[in-house]
Amino acid sequence: MKIGVLGSGMVGVAIATKLVKLGHEVKMGSRSATNEDGAKWVAATGKGASQGTFKDAAAFGELLFNCTSGSGSLPALESAGKDALGGKILVDIANPLDFSGGMPPRLSVVNDDSLGEQIQRAYPNVKVVKTLNTVNANLMVEPGLLKDATTMFLCGDDAASKGKVQEILKGWFGWQDTVDLGPIAMARGTEMYLALWVRLYGALQNPMFNVKLVR
Ligand SMILES: NC(=O)c1ccc[n+]([C@@H]2O[C@H](COP(=O)([O-])OP(=O)(O)OC[C@H]3O[C@@H](n4cnc5c(N)ncnc54)[C@H](OP(=O)(O)O)[C@@H]3O)[C@@H](O)[C@H]2O)c1
């Protein structure tokens, strides 16, 4: 499958690398078609890996991942453009973290709105599915790095797209326990969870942790 990964940070690299290992063709998108991190990833990954602008990656992919910073997500999608985004599934992994006041970061959108909803409102045809934003990049594609099976949440307005993303989470990435929280407005919950996540990270001094929902 052809997949567009918007973002060249550690999340973009983790997701894109796993997808290429699974045999997919992946184009990593950035503000610049020759972004240094993207170029390093292409050189290290080889066959199946390519880079381009956000627009190139969005046009290339039949399935898209948003791995851009919280403040960069709407600008990145704007530069990708409505035509390239089309009516595709966009797996949104971004968190609206604002580090301008130092650590711990604030959330730039909170309570009555979320970044996931802002993206969905800006691109009503795109099928936004919010997931994976509650764990470290390395765990996103390899939850088995933790000794216990833990839980991954997802939400989105389109049931069929959520079903496909659930298959991807389970079949491609190895998440056996997933919880569908409901519509994209539920992204408020998983984004606000970051307030706890950053404090757990501070307490544990290690990002390799996750919650397990016991029910
Ligand atoms: N790091 C983690 O383990 C982790 C875990 C869960 C969720 N997340 C979330 O996943 C997302 C990616 O995180 P990350 O750590 O990989 O990297 P990041 O530093 O948060 O984001 C890097 C990406 O954001 C793009 N970007 C930054 N400012 C932009 C702007 N003004 N306009 C357009 N694009 C802009 C960069 O574009 P260029 O390629 O052009 O430089 C780059 O591709 C974030 O939203 C983060 O909160 C991260």
The ligand as an SDF file (V2000), in Angstrom:
LIG
                    3D

 48 52  0  0  0  0  0  0  0  0999 V2000
    7.6480   11.9250   20.4920 N   0  0  0  0  0  0  0  0  0  0  0  0
    6.7770   11.0520   20.9690 C   0  0  0  0  0  0  0  0  0  0  0  0
    7.1530    9.9780   21.4850 O   0  0  0  0  0  0  0  0  0  0  0  0
    5.3080   11.3270   20.8250 C   0  0  0  0  0  0  0  0  0  0  0  0
    4.3800   10.4820   21.4550 C   0  0  0  0  0  0  0  0  0  0  0  0
    3.0090   10.7130   21.2790 C   0  0  0  0  0  0  0  0  0  0  0  0
    2.5800   11.7550   20.4780 C   0  0  0  0  0  0  0  0  0  0  0  0
    3.5170   12.5810   19.8920 N   0  0  0  0  0  0  0  0  0  0  0  0
    3.0540   13.6630   19.0420 C   0  0  0  0  0  0  0  0  0  0  0  0
    3.4240   13.3410   17.7120 O   0  0  0  0  0  0  0  0  0  0  0  0
    3.7610   14.5250   16.9920 C   0  0  0  0  0  0  0  0  0  0  0  0
    5.1710   14.4000   16.4230 C   0  0  0  0  0  0  0  0  0  0  0  0
    6.0900   14.3540   17.4800 O   0  0  0  0  0  0  0  0  0  0  0  0
    7.6730   14.2300   17.2250 P   0  0  0  0  0  0  0  0  0  0  0  0
    8.2940   14.1210   18.5620 O   0  0  0  0  0  0  0  0  0  0  0  0
    7.9480   13.1900   16.2040 O   0  0  0  0  0  0  0  0  0  0  0  0
    8.1080   15.5690   16.5100 O   0  0  0  0  0  0  0  0  0  0  0  0
    7.7490   17.1330   16.6560 P   0  0  0  0  0  0  0  0  0  0  0  0
    9.0380   17.8340   16.8580 O   0  0  0  0  0  0  0  0  0  0  0  0
    6.6680   17.3650   17.6430 O   0  0  0  0  0  0  0  0  0  0  0  0
    7.1900   17.4560   15.1840 O   0  0  0  0  0  0  0  0  0  0  0  0
    8.0420   17.4200   14.0950 C   0  0  0  0  0  0  0  0  0  0  0  0
    7.2830   17.6560   12.8240 C   0  0  0  0  0  0  0  0  0  0  0  0
    6.4360   18.8210   12.9300 O   0  0  0  0  0  0  0  0  0  0  0  0
    6.6210   19.6220   11.7700 C   0  0  0  0  0  0  0  0  0  0  0  0
    6.3960   21.0400   12.0980 N   0  0  0  0  0  0  0  0  0  0  0  0
    6.8900   21.7410   13.1500 C   0  0  0  0  0  0  0  0  0  0  0  0
    6.4890   23.0320   13.0740 N   0  0  0  0  0  0  0  0  0  0  0  0
    5.7460   23.1400   11.9500 C   0  0  0  0  0  0  0  0  0  0  0  0
    5.0640   24.2290   11.3220 C   0  0  0  0  0  0  0  0  0  0  0  0
    5.0670   25.4520   11.8290 N   0  0  0  0  0  0  0  0  0  0  0  0
    4.3970   23.9700   10.1810 N   0  0  0  0  0  0  0  0  0  0  0  0
    4.3760   22.7240    9.6350 C   0  0  0  0  0  0  0  0  0  0  0  0
    5.0140   21.6720   10.1890 N   0  0  0  0  0  0  0  0  0  0  0  0
    5.6940   21.8730   11.3240 C   0  0  0  0  0  0  0  0  0  0  0  0
    8.0650   19.3890   11.3700 C   0  0  0  0  0  0  0  0  0  0  0  0
    8.1840   19.7160    9.9890 O   0  0  0  0  0  0  0  0  0  0  0  0
    9.5680   19.5410    9.1790 P   0  0  0  0  0  0  0  0  0  0  0  0
    9.5910   18.0910    8.8000 O   0  0  0  0  0  0  0  0  0  0  0  0
    9.4200   20.4530    8.0460 O   0  0  0  0  0  0  0  0  0  0  0  0
   10.6770   19.9180   10.1250 O   0  0  0  0  0  0  0  0  0  0  0  0
    8.2450   17.9200   11.6670 C   0  0  0  0  0  0  0  0  0  0  0  0
    7.8640   17.1220   10.5690 O   0  0  0  0  0  0  0  0  0  0  0  0
    3.5980   15.6850   17.9820 C   0  0  0  0  0  0  0  0  0  0  0  0
    2.3410   16.2690   17.7990 O   0  0  0  0  0  0  0  0  0  0  0  0
    3.6880   14.9980   19.3350 C   0  0  0  0  0  0  0  0  0  0  0  0
    2.9860   15.7010   20.3590 O   0  0  0  0  0  0  0  0  0  0  0  0
    4.8540   12.3970   20.0770 C   0  0  0  0  0  0  0  0  0  0  0  0
  1  2  1  0
  2  3  2  0
  2  4  1  0
  4  5  1  0
  4 48  2  0
  5  6  2  0
  6  7  1  0
  7  8  2  0
  8  9  1  0
  8 48  1  0
  9 10  1  0
  9 46  1  0
 10 11  1  0
 11 12  1  0
 11 44  1  0
 12 13  1  0
 13 14  1  0
 14 15  2  0
 14 16  1  0
 14 17  1  0
 17 18  1  0
 18 19  2  0
 18 20  1  0
 18 21  1  0
 21 22  1  0
 22 23  1  0
 23 24  1  0
 23 42  1  0
 24 25  1  0
 25 26  1  0
 25 36  1  0
 26 27  1  0
 26 35  1  0
 27 28  2  0
 28 29  1  0
 29 30  1  0
 29 35  2  0
 30 31  1  0
 30 32  2  0
 32 33  1  0
 33 34  2  0
 34 35  1  0
 36 37  1  0
 36 42  1  0
 37 38  1  0
 38 39  2  0
 38 40  1  0
 38 41  1  0
 42 43  1  0
 44 45  1  0
 44 46  1  0
 46 47  1  0
M  CHG  2   8   1  16  -1
M  END
$$$$
